[in-house]
Amino acid sequence: LDPEQIGEDGLVAFFSSFQCSKNSDVENFLKNKSILFEKSHNSRTYLIINTDTNGLLGYFSLTFKELHVNAISKSQAKKFDGISKSATNFRSYLIGQLGKNSAILDNPLTLNAILQFAYSYIQKAWDVIGGRTVLIECENNQQLLSLYQNENFSVIQQDGSLVQLFTLLSFDSI
Ligand SMILES: CC(C)(COP(=O)(O)OP(=O)(O)OC[C@H]1O[C@@H](n2cnc3c(N)ncnc32)[C@H](O)[C@@H]1OP(=O)(O)O)[C@@H](O)C(=O)NCCC(=O)NCCS
């Protein structure tokens, strides 16, 4: 699958094979928004493809966001800001969407694998502009939150119906 060759209609057709039974926003974003967001440079969407079968296993989208935190401990503020223990605004990489294709039987993709791909791209941006944190906004679902907590994300706060979680990047210690 060559993104230069496939064209917009080809991509739309390719995306029609993607289903996300647990989260309709994730399915809807890929099918109805990702191309517009790409063209308008509001985010970048990365497809995870099985090169043997050309199956679309999953995807994630990256962008950035400044998070305003209402209440945070001084030690957490210092950790996420890097300098100030009274910081309340945190510029962050945002994994805006992520999910695996539930239409693929025994899809081998996991959250950990998606995050490893995402970090490999975030690291390229980090080399150029720095940054300390990655933000994820997800539904208030205990299973989903546990999955992120197992990947070193900490719950920061609830924003409307979404829970915001942070993790600290550690490329400099790699
Ligand atoms: C998030 C995801 C990539 C993790 O994949 P994984 O590491 O292979 O983990 P699993 O898919 O086995 O999920 C683990 C558990 O969390 C549950 N879970 C995952 N996403 C969920 C969601 N959006 N709502 C409710 N439960 C969810 C699963 O049902 C599963 O529960 P089970 O063990 O009782 O079956 C995948 O579950 C997914 O694509 N979920 C839907 C999309 C999504 O919610 N993305 C997050 C947007 S912030």
The ligand as a Gaussian input file, in Angstrom:
#p B3LYP/6-31G(d) Opt

LIG

0 1
 C       -7.478000       0.247000      23.374000
 C       -7.086000      -1.011000      22.586000
 C       -6.145000      -0.662000      21.423000
 C       -6.355000      -1.953000      23.561000
 O       -6.082000      -3.183000      22.925000
 P       -5.475000      -4.411000      23.787000
 O       -4.233000      -3.950000      24.488000
 O       -5.353000      -5.577000      22.867000
 O       -6.550000      -4.697000      24.899000
 P       -8.029000      -5.323000      24.686000
 O       -8.623000      -4.901000      23.389000
 O       -7.952000      -6.785000      24.976000
 O       -8.827000      -4.583000      25.846000
 C       -8.667000      -4.945000      27.230000
 C       -9.997000      -4.830000      27.915000
 O      -10.447000      -3.451000      27.870000
 C      -11.750000      -3.395000      27.275000
 N      -11.879000      -2.181000      26.443000
 C      -11.010000      -1.715000      25.497000
 N      -11.471000      -0.583000      24.949000
 C      -12.653000      -0.331000      25.547000
 C      -13.617000       0.694000      25.415000
 N      -13.427000       1.716000      24.533000
 N      -14.730000       0.642000      26.182000
 C      -14.906000      -0.365000      27.051000
 N      -14.028000      -1.361000      27.242000
 C      -12.916000      -1.350000      26.497000
 C      -11.835000      -4.622000      26.407000
 O      -13.157000      -5.010000      26.205000
 C      -11.074000      -5.656000      27.208000
 O      -11.905000      -6.196000      28.191000
 P      -11.969000      -7.804000      28.425000
 O      -10.582000      -8.174000      28.860000
 O      -13.005000      -7.937000      29.475000
 O      -12.342000      -8.363000      27.094000
 C       -8.357000      -1.728000      22.016000
 O       -9.103000      -2.275000      23.080000
 C       -9.269000      -0.824000      21.227000
 O       -9.031000      -0.603000      20.049000
 N      -10.338000      -0.324000      21.895000
 C      -11.357000       0.466000      21.236000
 C      -10.825000       1.847000      20.867000
 C      -10.599000       2.709000      22.061000
 O      -11.340000       2.685000      23.025000
 N       -9.528000       3.506000      22.003000
 C       -9.155000       4.398000      23.072000
 C       -9.562000       5.776000      22.714000
 S       -8.949000       6.883000      23.977000

